[in-house]
C-alpha cells in the first residue's frame, strides 16, 4: 500500500472510530498504558510528548505526574481523536496538556523540546515506523527517555482475524505492519537503528473482555483500525464478515461474552547524553 494512502486510511478511519474508542478499548489497553508510564515515569516539571495520543489517556496521566510546572503535548493524525482528547482535558480540568493534529512521521516541533516521549500502540499504523522513531529522537533532549508499545504476535492476539477478513473484502492490506513489530527483538532493533541506547523490551499478556457478541464486533469493526473499511460495507457484507469473525473468536466465548487473549510488547530506551 502506498504510504500516502495508508496515512489517509488511518486519519479518516480513526476519525470514524473516535466516538466509540474509549468505551470499546480503554479497559483492554489499560495494562499497556500502565506499563508505559511505569517504564518511563515523568517527574514534576518535565516536558512530555505523546505521539499517536488518541483520546489522551497517556498524555493526561503524564500531566498529573509533571504537575503545573510541567507540560504535555499530545499529537495524533486523526482530528476527531484530538478533539476527544481536548474535551477530556477540559472535563478533567487539566490545564498543562495541549493537543494538536500532526503526522507522527513529520512533527512540526523544534528539536530537543521534551524530556520524555510515549507512543502507545501507534507505530503499527505508520508507513515508516523508523522515521517516527527518528522524529521522537530529534525531539528529545539528550538523556531523554522514550517508552513505546505495540501489539504482540498475531498468534497471541485473539482478535487478529479481523484483518484478513476485511482485507478479503477490500482487496488490500489494511494494516500491513500491524503484527510485524511484535516479533522478538523488533522494538529493540527499531530503537537502536533510530539512535537510542539502553533499550529494554518486555512482553505483556492481556485479556480483552467483552460482555456480548455485539460488543466484541463493535470493538473489532466500529471502534478500531478497520473502521474506514467497515463504514463502506453494505449490510450484507457486514453480516457476512461479522458471522465469520464470531466463528473465528468462538474458542474464547464465556457465557454470553468473550475473554480473548492479547499480547503487547513494550520497550523503554534513552537518547544518549552529550
N, C-alpha and C positions, 0 to 999 in steps of 0.2 A: 504494500500500500504506500502511495506517495505520502511524504511527511506532511505536506500542506493539507491533504485530505484527512489524514489521521488527526491532525490538530483540530480541524473543523468538526469532525465527528465528536471528539472529546468535548470541545467547547459547548456545542449545542446539545449534545447528549446529556451532559451534566446540568445544563440549564433546565432540561426537562425533568431530571431526577431530583432537583434541589428541594422541592417542597416535601417530598416523602423520605428523603435520605436519612435524616436523623431518626425518625420513628422506626425505620426498617433496618438501619445498620449500626447506629451508635453503640448499642449494647454488644453487638457481635465484635466490634472493633476495639472495645474498651481495653482489653488486655494489651493489644499492640500499642495503644496510646499511653497506657500506664508505663509500659516498659521503656518507651522512648524518653519520657520525662524522667524516669529513674536513671537511665544511662547518661543523660546529659542534663543534670539539674540546673536550671537557670537560677542565678542568685540576685539578690537585691541590687538594683542599679544597672543591670546588664541590658544590652540591646539584643533582641531576639528576632530571627526571621523564620517564618513558617511558609514553606513552598508547597503549593498544591494544598492550601489550607482548608478547602471545603467550607463547611459551615462554621469553622473557627474553634473547634474543640481544643486542639493543642494550643493554638495561639492564646485563647482566653485562660487556659490553665497556666501557661507561662506568664501571662500578665499578672496573675496573682503572686507568682514567685518573685518577679522582679520589682514589684511594688511601684509606688508613684514616681520613684526616681529612675525607673527603667522604662523601656518602651518595647513594643512588639509590633511588627508588621507582618500581616498575613497576605499572601498573594495567591490567586487562583486564575486559571484560564477561563472559567465559567462565570459570567457576570451575575447570574442568579445565586450561585453559591456565595459570591462576595456579598450580595445583598442580604442573604440569610445571616452571614457572619456579622455584618454591621448591625442588623436588628438584634441579634443575640447579644452583642456587646451592650447595646442600649438597654435591653431588658435586664441585664445583669449589672448595669451601671458601672461598666468597665471603661475608664477614660484613657488608659495608657496603651490601648491596642487600636490600630488602624488597619484598614483592609483596602486592597486595590486589585483590579483585574490586570494580570500580567501573565505572559507565557513563561513558564519555568525555565525554558531554554534561552530566553533573552530577557534578562531582568534589567529594567531601566533604573538602576540604583548605583550610586557611587561605590567604588571598591572599598574594602576594609571598613564596612559600616556596622558589623554585627559581631557579637561575642559567641552567640550560639545560633545554630540553624537546625531546623527539623524538616523532614519530608516524610509524611506518614501516608504510605500507600498511594503515592502519586507517580513514582518513577516508571511503573509498569505501563502507564498510558502514554508516555512521551516517546516520540520517534527516535530521539537521541539522548538516552539517559546519561551518557558520559558528558555531553555538553551541559546538561542541567547540573551535574556534579561540579563541573569546572566553573560554572557560574556561582554556585554556592562557595566554592573555594575562593573565588575572586572577592566575594562579598564579606568573607570572614576576616577578622583581624588576625594577625599572627598569634598562634596558640589557641585560636578559637575552636569550638567543638561542633561536630555535626552528628546528628542521630537520624537514621533513616530506617524505614520499614517497608517491606514488600510482602506480597503473598508468597507462600512456600511452594512446594512442588505440586503439580497438578494432581497426582495420585493421592495426595493428602488433603485435598480440598473437595469436600463432598458436593459442592455446588458447581464445580467446574464444567459439567456437561452443557451449561448454558452457551458456551462459546461455539462448540461445533454445531449445536442445534441451530443457533442463529446464523452462523456462517453458511450453513447449507441453504438457508432461505434467501440470504442477500448476496451469495456468491462472492464473498470476500472474507478476509481475516480481520474481524472486528478489533481484536487486541493482540497483535502479532507477538509481542514480547511478554505477555502477561505473566506466564509462569517460568520463563527462562531465567529471570533474575532470582528465582527462588532456589536454584540449584546450589549445592555446597560450594562455597568459595567465590560465588559470583559477586556478592556485595564487597567482599574483601578486595577482589581484583579491581572492581569498578572504582572503589575509593582510592586504591593505590595508584591506578592509572591517572586519576584526577588530581594527584598531588598530595593526598592525605597520608598521615602516618598513624602508628599505634592503633590499627584497626582491630576491633573486637566484634565478632559476629556470633550470633546465637539464634537458635530456633525456639519458637514459642507455639505450643499446642493451644488450640481454642475450640470451643463448641459454639456453633451457630444454631440458636434455638428459635423455632417458630411455632406459634400456637395453632396454626391451621395450614391447610394446603394453599389457601388464598394468600396468607401472609408470606409463605415460602415463595410463591410465584411472584408476588409483588416485589419482594426483595431482589429476586433474580432479574426481573424484566422491567419493572417500573422505576425502581429507585437505585439502579446500579449501572454498570458500564455499557449495557446494551440498550439503554433507554431510547436512543435515537432510532435504531433499527425497529424496536418494538413499536414506536409511535407510528411507523409506516406500514405495519402489518394490518391486513384486513381481519375481520372477525374469524373467518375460517382458519387463517394461518395462525392466529393467536391460539385458538382452541387446539390445533394440531401440535404446536410447539409446547404449549402447557402440558398437554397429555404426555408427550414424550419426556418432558422434564420430570414430571411427577413419577413416571416409571423409573427414571434414572436414579432418583433420590429415595425410592421406596425402601431400600435397606436401612435407612435412618429414621423411619417413621416410628413414633412412640405415641400410642393413643391416637388422638386427632391431630397431633403436631409432629414436629421433626426436631431431632438433635443431630445436626450434621457435623462431621469433623472439619476442622480448618487448621491451617498452619501459617504462621508468619515467620519471616526471617528479619531480624533487627540487627543493626550494626551501629557502632559509635566509632568515630575517628577524630583526628585532630589535625588542624593546619599547622605545619611546622612553625616554631618561633623563629624570629630573625636571628 
